[in-house]
Amino acid sequence: MASLTGPFRQTYRYMQRQAHENTVIFYSCIIGLIGPAMVVTIPPIRERFGYRPAEPVPTSYPLPNRARRPVQGYEDE
């Protein structure tokens, strides 16, 4: 039974030592491991709280529903 838990115990001790000696690297790795898990878990949580995505931004200008008259000159006279 000890042979099954040995690697996990050693890994825990190694991580504990790294947290004390190389704090920045240790926490950077922890945050890096949390990122992919958040991609899977955050969208369902947002939907459960009632989040709705915003309307898409228009990509063209709407044309008026009327006959278009031809432009002559600069029309500023």
N, CA, C and O atoms as a CHARMM CRD file, in Angstrom:
* protein
*
  308
    1    1 MET  N      0.82500  -1.19600   0.00000 PROA 1      0.00000
    2    1 MET  CA     0.00000   0.00000   0.00000 PROA 1      0.00000
    3    1 MET  C      0.86500   1.25500   0.00000 PROA 1      0.00000
    4    1 MET  O      0.50600   2.24600  -0.63500 PROA 1      0.00000
    5    2 ALA  N      1.97800   1.23200   0.68700 PROA 2      0.00000
    6    2 ALA  CA     2.86000   2.39200   0.72900 PROA 2      0.00000
    7    2 ALA  C      3.45000   2.68700  -0.64400 PROA 2      0.00000
    8    2 ALA  O      3.77700   3.83400  -0.94800 PROA 2      0.00000
    9    3 SER  N      3.58600   1.65600  -1.47100 PROA 3      0.00000
   10    3 SER  CA     4.15000   1.88600  -2.79700 PROA 3      0.00000
   11    3 SER  C      3.17400   2.66000  -3.69400 PROA 3      0.00000
   12    3 SER  O      3.60000   3.29800  -4.65600 PROA 3      0.00000
   13    4 LEU  N      1.89100   2.61000  -3.39300 PROA 4      0.00000
   14    4 LEU  CA     0.91100   3.36100  -4.18000 PROA 4      0.00000
   15    4 LEU  C      0.89300   4.84100  -3.81000 PROA 4      0.00000
   16    4 LEU  O      0.69800   5.68800  -4.68300 PROA 4      0.00000
   17    5 THR  N      1.08900   5.16500  -2.54800 PROA 5      0.00000
   18    5 THR  CA     1.01400   6.55700  -2.09700 PROA 5      0.00000
   19    5 THR  C      2.37500   7.24200  -2.08100 PROA 5      0.00000
   20    5 THR  O      2.44400   8.45900  -1.90900 PROA 5      0.00000
   21    6 GLY  N      3.43700   6.50200  -2.25300 PROA 6      0.00000
   22    6 GLY  CA     4.78700   7.06900  -2.20900 PROA 6      0.00000
   23    6 GLY  C      5.02300   8.17600  -3.21900 PROA 6      0.00000
   24    6 GLY  O      5.48300   9.25200  -2.83600 PROA 6      0.00000
   25    7 PRO  N      4.72900   7.95800  -4.49300 PROA 7      0.00000
   26    7 PRO  CA     4.96900   9.03900  -5.46100 PROA 7      0.00000
   27    7 PRO  C      4.15700  10.30300  -5.17900 PROA 7      0.00000
   28    7 PRO  O      4.64600  11.41400  -5.38500 PROA 7      0.00000
   29    8 PHE  N      2.92300  10.13800  -4.71000 PROA 8      0.00000
   30    8 PHE  CA     2.10900  11.31100  -4.39300 PROA 8      0.00000
   31    8 PHE  C      2.66900  12.06600  -3.20000 PROA 8      0.00000
   32    8 PHE  O      2.64400  13.29600  -3.16900 PROA 8      0.00000
   33    9 ARG  N      3.17100  11.33600  -2.22500 PROA 9      0.00000
   34    9 ARG  CA     3.75100  11.97000  -1.05100 PROA 9      0.00000
   35    9 ARG  C      5.01100  12.73600  -1.44300 PROA 9      0.00000
   36    9 ARG  O      5.23800  13.85300  -0.97900 PROA 9      0.00000
   37   10 GLN  N      5.81900  12.13300  -2.29300 PROA 10     0.00000
   38   10 GLN  CA     7.03600  12.81200  -2.72800 PROA 10     0.00000
   39   10 GLN  C      6.70300  14.04000  -3.58100 PROA 10     0.00000
   40   10 GLN  O      7.36200  15.07400  -3.47200 PROA 10     0.00000
   41   11 THR  N      5.69800  13.92300  -4.40900 PROA 11     0.00000
   42   11 THR  CA     5.29500  15.06700  -5.22900 PROA 11     0.00000
   43   11 THR  C      4.79100  16.19700  -4.35200 PROA 11     0.00000
   44   11 THR  O      5.09800  17.36200  -4.60500 PROA 11     0.00000
   45   12 TYR  N      4.01900  15.86900  -3.32200 PROA 12     0.00000
   46   12 TYR  CA     3.51600  16.89000  -2.40800 PROA 12     0.00000
   47   12 TYR  C      4.66800  17.58600  -1.69500 PROA 12     0.00000
   48   12 TYR  O      4.66800  18.80900  -1.55900 PROA 12     0.00000
   49   13 ARG  N      5.63900  16.81900  -1.24400 PROA 13     0.00000
   50   13 ARG  CA     6.78800  17.40400  -0.54500 PROA 13     0.00000
   51   13 ARG  C      7.60300  18.28200  -1.49100 PROA 13     0.00000
   52   13 ARG  O      8.09200  19.34000  -1.09600 PROA 13     0.00000
   53   14 TYR  N      7.74600  17.84100  -2.73800 PROA 14     0.00000
   54   14 TYR  CA     8.47600  18.63900  -3.72500 PROA 14     0.00000
   55   14 TYR  C      7.74800  19.95200  -3.98000 PROA 14     0.00000
   56   14 TYR  O      8.37900  21.00900  -4.01700 PROA 14     0.00000
   57   15 MET  N      6.43600  19.90200  -4.15700 PROA 15     0.00000
   58   15 MET  CA     5.65900  21.11500  -4.39900 PROA 15     0.00000
   59   15 MET  C      5.71400  22.05100  -3.19400 PROA 15     0.00000
   60   15 MET  O      5.78100  23.27000  -3.35200 PROA 15     0.00000
   61   16 GLN  N      5.68700  21.48900  -2.01100 PROA 16     0.00000
   62   16 GLN  CA     5.77200  22.29200  -0.79800 PROA 16     0.00000
   63   16 GLN  C      7.11500  23.01500  -0.73000 PROA 16     0.00000
   64   16 GLN  O      7.17300  24.19300  -0.37700 PROA 16     0.00000
   65   17 ARG  N      8.19000  22.31000  -1.06800 PROA 17     0.00000
   66   17 ARG  CA     9.51500  22.92400  -1.04700 PROA 17     0.00000
   67   17 ARG  C      9.60700  24.01800  -2.11300 PROA 17     0.00000
   68   17 ARG  O     10.17100  25.08200  -1.85800 PROA 17     0.00000
   69   18 GLN  N      9.06000  23.76500  -3.30100 PROA 18     0.00000
   70   18 GLN  CA     9.10300  24.76800  -4.35900 PROA 18     0.00000
   71   18 GLN  C      8.28700  26.00400  -3.99200 PROA 18     0.00000
   72   18 GLN  O      8.65000  27.11900  -4.36600 PROA 18     0.00000
   73   19 ALA  N      7.19300  25.81600  -3.26500 PROA 19     0.00000
   74   19 ALA  CA     6.38200  26.95700  -2.83800 PROA 19     0.00000
   75   19 ALA  C      7.16800  27.87000  -1.90200 PROA 19     0.00000
   76   19 ALA  O      6.91200  29.07300  -1.86000 PROA 19     0.00000
   77   20 HSD  N      8.09900  27.33100  -1.16900 PROA 20     0.00000
   78   20 HSD  CA     8.90300  28.14400  -0.25300 PROA 20     0.00000
   79   20 HSD  C     10.13800  28.71900  -0.93700 PROA 20     0.00000
   80   20 HSD  O     10.51800  29.85800  -0.66600 PROA 20     0.00000
   81   21 GLU  N     10.76300  27.95600  -1.80900 PROA 21     0.00000
   82   21 GLU  CA    12.02400  28.40200  -2.40700 PROA 21     0.00000
   83   21 GLU  C     11.81600  29.20700  -3.69200 PROA 21     0.00000
   84   21 GLU  O     12.49700  30.21100  -3.90300 PROA 21     0.00000
   85   22 ASN  N     10.90400  28.79100  -4.53700 PROA 22     0.00000
   86   22 ASN  CA    10.64200  29.47300  -5.80600 PROA 22     0.00000
   87   22 ASN  C      9.16000  29.85300  -5.86500 PROA 22     0.00000
   88   22 ASN  O      8.39100  29.27500  -6.63400 PROA 22     0.00000
   89   23 THR  N      8.78500  30.80200  -5.06700 PROA 23     0.00000
   90   23 THR  CA     7.37500  31.15000  -4.90600 PROA 23     0.00000
   91   23 THR  C      6.73900  31.63000  -6.21300 PROA 23     0.00000
   92   23 THR  O      5.63300  31.21000  -6.55500 PROA 23     0.00000
   93   24 VAL  N      7.42200  32.49400  -6.93200 PROA 24     0.00000
   94   24 VAL  CA     6.84400  33.06600  -8.14600 PROA 24     0.00000
   95   24 VAL  C      6.61500  31.97600  -9.19400 PROA 24     0.00000
   96   24 VAL  O      5.55700  31.93300  -9.82200 PROA 24     0.00000
   97   25 ILE  N      7.57700  31.11600  -9.38000 PROA 25     0.00000
   98   25 ILE  CA     7.44300  30.04800 -10.37200 PROA 25     0.00000
   99   25 ILE  C      6.34100  29.08200  -9.96000 PROA 25     0.00000
  100   25 ILE  O      5.55300  28.64700 -10.80000 PROA 25     0.00000
  101   26 PHE  N      6.27900  28.74500  -8.67900 PROA 26     0.00000
  102   26 PHE  CA     5.26800  27.82000  -8.18200 PROA 26     0.00000
  103   26 PHE  C      3.86200  28.35900  -8.44400 PROA 26     0.00000
  104   26 PHE  O      3.02400  27.64700  -8.99700 PROA 26     0.00000
  105   27 TYR  N      3.59400  29.60800  -8.05400 PROA 27     0.00000
  106   27 TYR  CA     2.25600  30.15700  -8.22800 PROA 27     0.00000
  107   27 TYR  C      1.94200  30.43500  -9.69100 PROA 27     0.00000
  108   27 TYR  O      0.77700  30.38500 -10.08700 PROA 27     0.00000
  109   28 SER  N      2.95000  30.72500 -10.49700 PROA 28     0.00000
  110   28 SER  CA     2.71400  30.88000 -11.93000 PROA 28     0.00000
  111   28 SER  C      2.23800  29.56200 -12.53200 PROA 28     0.00000
  112   28 SER  O      1.33800  29.55000 -13.37100 PROA 28     0.00000
  113   29 CYS  N      2.83300  28.46700 -12.11300 PROA 29     0.00000
  114   29 CYS  CA     2.40800  27.15500 -12.60500 PROA 29     0.00000
  115   29 CYS  C      1.00100  26.81400 -12.13100 PROA 29     0.00000
  116   29 CYS  O      0.21500  26.24600 -12.88900 PROA 29     0.00000
  117   30 ILE  N      0.67800  27.15300 -10.89800 PROA 30     0.00000
  118   30 ILE  CA    -0.66900  26.89300 -10.37200 PROA 30     0.00000
  119   30 ILE  C     -1.70900  27.67400 -11.17400 PROA 30     0.00000
  120   30 ILE  O     -2.73800  27.11800 -11.56000 PROA 30     0.00000
  121   31 ILE  N     -1.44900  28.95600 -11.42600 PROA 31     0.00000
  122   31 ILE  CA    -2.38500  29.76100 -12.20200 PROA 31     0.00000
  123   31 ILE  C     -2.49100  29.23000 -13.62800 PROA 31     0.00000
  124   31 ILE  O     -3.57700  29.22800 -14.20800 PROA 31     0.00000
  125   32 GLY  N     -1.37100  28.77900 -14.19700 PROA 32     0.00000
  126   32 GLY  CA    -1.39200  28.20800 -15.53800 PROA 32     0.00000
  127   32 GLY  C     -2.20700  26.93500 -15.61600 PROA 32     0.00000
  128   32 GLY  O     -2.81900  26.65800 -16.64700 PROA 32     0.00000
  129   33 LEU  N     -2.22800  26.15100 -14.54400 PROA 33     0.00000
  130   33 LEU  CA    -3.02900  24.92600 -14.52400 PROA 33     0.00000
  131   33 LEU  C     -4.51300  25.21500 -14.30700 PROA 33     0.00000
  132   33 LEU  O     -5.36300  24.44500 -14.75500 PROA 33     0.00000
  133   34 ILE  N     -4.82700  26.29900 -13.63600 PROA 34     0.00000
  134   34 ILE  CA    -6.22300  26.65400 -13.38200 PROA 34     0.00000
  135   34 ILE  C     -6.90200  27.19200 -14.64000 PROA 34     0.00000
  136   34 ILE  O     -8.11000  27.02400 -14.80400 PROA 34     0.00000
  137   35 GLY  N     -6.13900  27.84100 -15.53500 PROA 35     0.00000
  138   35 GLY  CA    -6.69100  28.45700 -16.73900 PROA 35     0.00000
  139   35 GLY  C     -7.52200  27.51900 -17.60300 PROA 35     0.00000
  140   35 GLY  O     -8.67400  27.84000 -17.89500 PROA 35     0.00000
  141   36 PRO  N     -6.98600  26.36100 -18.03100 PROA 36     0.00000
  142   36 PRO  CA    -7.79500  25.46900 -18.86000 PROA 36     0.00000
  143   36 PRO  C     -9.04300  24.93800 -18.14700 PROA 36     0.00000
  144   36 PRO  O    -10.06700  24.69100 -18.78400 PROA 36     0.00000
  145   37 ALA  N     -8.95500  24.76400 -16.84100 PROA 37     0.00000
  146   37 ALA  CA   -10.13700  24.30900 -16.10200 PROA 37     0.00000
  147   37 ALA  C    -11.22600  25.39100 -16.10800 PROA 37     0.00000
  148   37 ALA  O    -12.41600  25.07900 -16.12800 PROA 37     0.00000
  149   38 MET  N    -10.81400  26.65400 -16.09000 PROA 38     0.00000
  150   38 MET  CA   -11.79000  27.73900 -16.10500 PROA 38     0.00000
  151   38 MET  C    -12.51600  27.82900 -17.44200 PROA 38     0.00000
  152   38 MET  O    -13.67900  28.23200 -17.48700 PROA 38     0.00000
  153   39 VAL  N    -11.84700  27.45800 -18.53000 PROA 39     0.00000
  154   39 VAL  CA   -12.48500  27.49100 -19.84600 PROA 39     0.00000
  155   39 VAL  C    -13.69400  26.55900 -19.87500 PROA 39     0.00000
  156   39 VAL  O    -14.68500  26.84100 -20.54800 PROA 39     0.00000
  157   40 VAL  N    -13.60800  25.46500 -19.15300 PROA 40     0.00000
  158   40 VAL  CA   -14.68900  24.48300 -19.14700 PROA 40     0.00000
  159   40 VAL  C    -15.76200  24.83100 -18.11700 PROA 40     0.00000
  160   40 VAL  O    -16.94400  24.58400 -18.35900 PROA 40     0.00000
  161   41 THR  N    -15.37700  25.39400 -16.98500 PROA 41     0.00000
  162   41 THR  CA   -16.33000  25.58500 -15.88800 PROA 41     0.00000
  163   41 THR  C    -17.02400  26.94600 -15.86300 PROA 41     0.00000
  164   41 THR  O    -18.16100  27.02500 -15.39800 PROA 41     0.00000
  165   42 ILE  N    -16.40700  27.99700 -16.33200 PROA 42     0.00000
  166   42 ILE  CA   -16.97100  29.34100 -16.19300 PROA 42     0.00000
  167   42 ILE  C    -18.22100  29.57600 -17.05600 PROA 42     0.00000
  168   42 ILE  O    -19.19500  30.12300 -16.53900 PROA 42     0.00000
  169   43 PRO  N    -18.24900  29.19000 -18.35600 PROA 43     0.00000
  170   43 PRO  CA   -19.47300  29.47600 -19.13900 PROA 43     0.00000
  171   43 PRO  C    -20.76800  28.89900 -18.55500 PROA 43     0.00000
  172   43 PRO  O    -21.77200  29.61100 -18.54600 PROA 43     0.00000
  173   44 PRO  N    -20.80500  27.64300 -18.06400 PROA 44     0.00000
  174   44 PRO  CA   -22.06200  27.18000 -17.46200 PROA 44     0.00000
  175   44 PRO  C    -22.44700  27.96100 -16.19800 PROA 44     0.00000
  176   44 PRO  O    -23.63000  28.16700 -15.92900 PROA 44     0.00000
  177   45 ILE  N    -21.46200  28.38500 -15.44200 PROA 45     0.00000
  178   45 ILE  CA   -21.75300  29.16400 -14.23000 PROA 45     0.00000
  179   45 ILE  C    -22.34300  30.51600 -14.61900 PROA 45     0.00000
  180   45 ILE  O    -23.29700  30.97800 -13.99300 PROA 45     0.00000
  181   46 ARG  N    -21.78200  31.15300 -15.64700 PROA 46     0.00000
  182   46 ARG  CA   -22.31200  32.44200 -16.10100 PROA 46     0.00000
  183   46 ARG  C    -23.74000  32.29500 -16.59800 PROA 46     0.00000
  184   46 ARG  O    -24.57900  33.14800 -16.30900 PROA 46     0.00000
  185   47 GLU  N    -24.03600  31.23800 -17.33600 PROA 47     0.00000
  186   47 GLU  CA   -25.40400  31.01900 -17.81500 PROA 47     0.00000
  187   47 GLU  C    -26.36800  30.78800 -16.66100 PROA 47     0.00000
  188   47 GLU  O    -27.51300  31.23900 -16.70500 PROA 47     0.00000
  189   48 ARG  N    -25.91400  30.09400 -15.63800 PROA 48     0.00000
  190   48 ARG  CA   -26.77000  29.83300 -14.48100 PROA 48     0.00000
  191   48 ARG  C    -27.13000  31.11900 -13.75400 PROA 48     0.00000
  192   48 ARG  O    -28.21200  31.22200 -13.17600 PROA 48     0.00000
  193   49 PHE  N    -26.22000  32.11500 -13.77600 PROA 49     0.00000
  194   49 PHE  CA   -26.49700  33.39900 -13.14000 PROA 49     0.00000
  195   49 PHE  C    -27.27400  34.34900 -14.04800 PROA 49     0.00000
  196   49 PHE  O    -27.55100  35.48300 -13.65600 PROA 49     0.00000
  197   50 GLY  N    -27.63200  33.90500 -15.25700 PROA 50     0.00000
  198   50 GLY  CA   -28.47300  34.70300 -16.13600 PROA 50     0.00000
  199   50 GLY  C    -27.72100  35.59300 -17.10100 PROA 50     0.00000
  200   50 GLY  O    -28.30500  36.53900 -17.63000 PROA 50     0.00000
  201   51 TYR  N    -26.47500  35.33400 -17.34600 PROA 51     0.00000
  202   51 TYR  CA   -25.69500  36.15100 -18.28100 PROA 51     0.00000
  203   51 TYR  C    -26.13900  35.87300 -19.70700 PROA 51     0.00000
  204   51 TYR  O    -26.25800  34.72200 -20.12700 PROA 51     0.00000
  205   52 ARG  N    -26.38100  36.95100 -20.44200 PROA 52     0.00000
  206   52 ARG  CA   -26.68200  36.83100 -21.86500 PROA 52     0.00000
  207   52 ARG  C    -25.64400  37.64100 -22.62600 PROA 52     0.00000
  208   52 ARG  O    -25.34600  38.77200 -22.24200 PROA 52     0.00000
  209   53 PRO  N    -25.08900  37.08600 -23.69700 PROA 53     0.00000
  210   53 PRO  CA   -24.09400  37.85500 -24.45800 PROA 53     0.00000
  211   53 PRO  C    -24.72300  39.09200 -25.09800 PROA 53     0.00000
  212   53 PRO  O    -25.91800  39.10800 -25.39300 PROA 53     0.00000
  213   54 ALA  N    -23.92200  40.11100 -25.30800 PROA 54     0.00000
  214   54 ALA  CA   -24.39900  41.34900 -25.91600 PROA 54     0.00000
  215   54 ALA  C    -24.72600  41.12700 -27.38200 PROA 54     0.00000
  216   54 ALA  O    -24.24100  40.18600 -28.01200 PROA 54     0.00000
  217   55 GLU  N    -25.56700  42.02200 -27.91400 PROA 55     0.00000
  218   55 GLU  CA   -25.89400  41.94200 -29.33300 PROA 55     0.00000
  219   55 GLU  C    -24.63100  42.19500 -30.14900 PROA 55     0.00000
  220   55 GLU  O    -23.78400  42.99100 -29.74500 PROA 55     0.00000
  221   56 PRO  N    -24.49900  41.53100 -31.28000 PROA 56     0.00000
  222   56 PRO  CA   -23.30600  41.77600 -32.09600 PROA 56     0.00000
  223   56 PRO  C    -23.29400  43.20200 -32.64300 PROA 56     0.00000
  224   56 PRO  O    -24.34400  43.77900 -32.92400 PROA 56     0.00000
  225   57 VAL  N    -22.11700  43.75000 -32.78800 PROA 57     0.00000
  226   57 VAL  CA   -21.95300  45.09800 -33.31000 PROA 57     0.00000
  227   57 VAL  C    -22.26800  45.07900 -34.80600 PROA 57     0.00000
  228   57 VAL  O    -21.82000  44.17700 -35.51200 PROA 57     0.00000
  229   58 PRO  N    -23.03600  46.06400 -35.30500 PROA 58     0.00000
  230   58 PRO  CA   -23.35000  46.07700 -36.73800 PROA 58     0.00000
  231   58 PRO  C    -22.08000  46.22700 -37.57300 PROA 58     0.00000
  232   58 PRO  O    -21.16900  46.97300 -37.21500 PROA 58     0.00000
  233   59 THR  N    -22.04000  45.51400 -38.67500 PROA 59     0.00000
  234   59 THR  CA   -20.86200  45.58100 -39.53900 PROA 59     0.00000
  235   59 THR  C    -21.10100  46.44000 -40.77200 PROA 59     0.00000
  236   59 THR  O    -20.17200  46.67400 -41.54400 PROA 59     0.00000
  237   60 SER  N    -22.33200  46.91700 -40.97500 PROA 60     0.00000
  238   60 SER  CA   -22.60900  47.79600 -42.11200 PROA 60     0.00000
  239   60 SER  C    -23.61200  48.86300 -41.67300 PROA 60     0.00000
  240   60 SER  O    -24.30100  48.71800 -40.66400 PROA 60     0.00000
  241   61 TYR  N    -23.67100  49.91900 -42.44600 PROA 61     0.00000
  242   61 TYR  CA   -24.60100  50.99600 -42.15700 PROA 61     0.00000
  243   61 TYR  C    -25.95600  50.65100 -42.76200 PROA 61     0.00000
  244   61 TYR  O    -26.00500  50.27600 -43.93300 PROA 61     0.00000
  245   62 PRO  N    -27.06400  50.76100 -42.01900 PROA 62     0.00000
  246   62 PRO  CA   -28.37500  50.41400 -42.58600 PROA 62     0.00000
  247   62 PRO  C    -28.81300  51.44700 -43.63000 PROA 62     0.00000
  248   62 PRO  O    -28.70900  52.65300 -43.40500 PROA 62     0.00000
  249   63 LEU  N    -29.30000  50.96200 -44.76200 PROA 63     0.00000
  250   63 LEU  CA   -29.77600  51.85400 -45.82000 PROA 63     0.00000
  251   63 LEU  C    -31.23500  52.21800 -45.56200 PROA 63     0.00000
  252   63 LEU  O    -32.00500  51.38000 -45.09200 PROA 63     0.00000
  253   64 PRO  N    -31.62800  53.46500 -45.86500 PROA 64     0.00000
  254   64 PRO  CA   -33.02600  53.87000 -45.64800 PROA 64     0.00000
  255   64 PRO  C    -33.95700  53.19600 -46.65800 PROA 64     0.00000
  256   64 PRO  O    -33.54100  52.85500 -47.76600 PROA 64     0.00000
  257   65 ASN  N    -35.21600  53.00900 -46.26400 PROA 65     0.00000
  258   65 ASN  CA   -36.21900  52.40700 -47.13700 PROA 65     0.00000
  259   65 ASN  C    -36.94100  53.49600 -47.93200 PROA 65     0.00000
  260   65 ASN  O    -38.11400  53.77600 -47.68600 PROA 65     0.00000
  261   66 ARG  N    -36.25400  54.09300 -48.86000 PROA 66     0.00000
  262   66 ARG  CA   -36.83800  55.11500 -49.71100 PROA 66     0.00000
  263   66 ARG  C    -36.05500  55.14400 -51.01100 PROA 66     0.00000
  264   66 ARG  O    -34.98100  54.55400 -51.12700 PROA 66     0.00000
  265   67 ALA  N    -36.60200  55.82200 -51.95600 PROA 67     0.00000
  266   67 ALA  CA   -35.90400  55.94400 -53.23800 PROA 67     0.00000
  267   67 ALA  C    -34.66900  56.81100 -53.05100 PROA 67     0.00000
  268   67 ALA  O    -34.71000  57.82600 -52.35500 PROA 67     0.00000
  269   68 ARG  N    -33.60100  56.41400 -53.66000 PROA 68     0.00000
  270   68 ARG  CA   -32.36000  57.17700 -53.54300 PROA 68     0.00000
  271   68 ARG  C    -32.25700  58.13800 -54.71300 PROA 68     0.00000
  272   68 ARG  O    -32.40000  57.74200 -55.86900 PROA 68     0.00000
  273   69 ARG  N    -32.01000  59.39200 -54.40800 PROA 69     0.00000
  274   69 ARG  CA   -31.84600  60.37500 -55.47600 PROA 69     0.00000
  275   69 ARG  C    -30.36400  60.51500 -55.79100 PROA 69     0.00000
  276   69 ARG  O    -29.52900  60.43800 -54.89000 PROA 69     0.00000
  277   70 PRO  N    -30.03500  60.71600 -57.03600 PROA 70     0.00000
  278   70 PRO  CA   -28.62100  60.83300 -57.40500 PROA 70     0.00000
  279   70 PRO  C    -28.00800  62.10200 -56.82400 PROA 70     0.00000
  280   70 PRO  O    -28.67600  63.13200 -56.72800 PROA 70     0.00000
  281   71 VAL  N    -26.78400  62.03000 -56.45100 PROA 71     0.00000
  282   71 VAL  CA   -26.07400  63.16400 -55.86200 PROA 71     0.00000
  283   71 VAL  C    -25.53200  64.02900 -56.99300 PROA 71     0.00000
  284   71 VAL  O    -24.97000  63.52300 -57.96500 PROA 71     0.00000
  285   72 GLN  N    -25.71000  65.34900 -56.85000 PROA 72     0.00000
  286   72 GLN  CA   -25.18200  66.29400 -57.84000 PROA 72     0.00000
  287   72 GLN  C    -24.36800  67.33700 -57.09900 PROA 72     0.00000
  288   72 GLN  O    -24.90200  68.07200 -56.26800 PROA 72     0.00000
  289   73 GLY  N    -23.13200  67.40100 -57.38300 PROA 73     0.00000
  290   73 GLY  CA   -22.27800  68.38000 -56.72300 PROA 73     0.00000
  291   73 GLY  C    -22.02800  68.00100 -55.27000 PROA 73     0.00000
  292   73 GLY  O    -22.06500  66.83100 -54.89000 PROA 73     0.00000
  293   74 TYR  N    -21.76900  69.04800 -54.46100 PROA 74     0.00000
  294   74 TYR  CA   -21.48800  68.79800 -53.06000 PROA 74     0.00000
  295   74 TYR  C    -22.70500  68.99000 -52.17900 PROA 74     0.00000
  296   74 TYR  O    -22.64100  68.67500 -50.99100 PROA 74     0.00000
  297   75 GLU  N    -23.78700  69.48100 -52.69400 PROA 75     0.00000
  298   75 GLU  CA   -25.04000  69.71400 -51.98400 PROA 75     0.00000
  299   75 GLU  C    -24.88500  70.62000 -50.77200 PROA 75     0.00000
  300   75 GLU  O    -25.64300  70.49900 -49.80900 PROA 75     0.00000
  301   76 ASP  N    -23.92600  71.51300 -50.80800 PROA 76     0.00000
  302   76 ASP  CA   -23.77300  72.42800 -49.68900 PROA 76     0.00000
  303   76 ASP  C    -24.03400  73.87700 -50.12200 PROA 76     0.00000
  304   76 ASP  O    -23.62500  74.81600 -49.43900 PROA 76     0.00000
  305   77 GLU  N    -24.70800  74.04900 -51.24500 PROA 77     0.00000
  306   77 GLU  CA   -24.98900  75.38700 -51.76200 PROA 77     0.00000
  307   77 GLU  C    -26.31900  75.88800 -51.31100 PROA 77     0.00000
  308   77 GLU  O    -26.70900  77.00200 -51.65900 PROA 77     0.00000
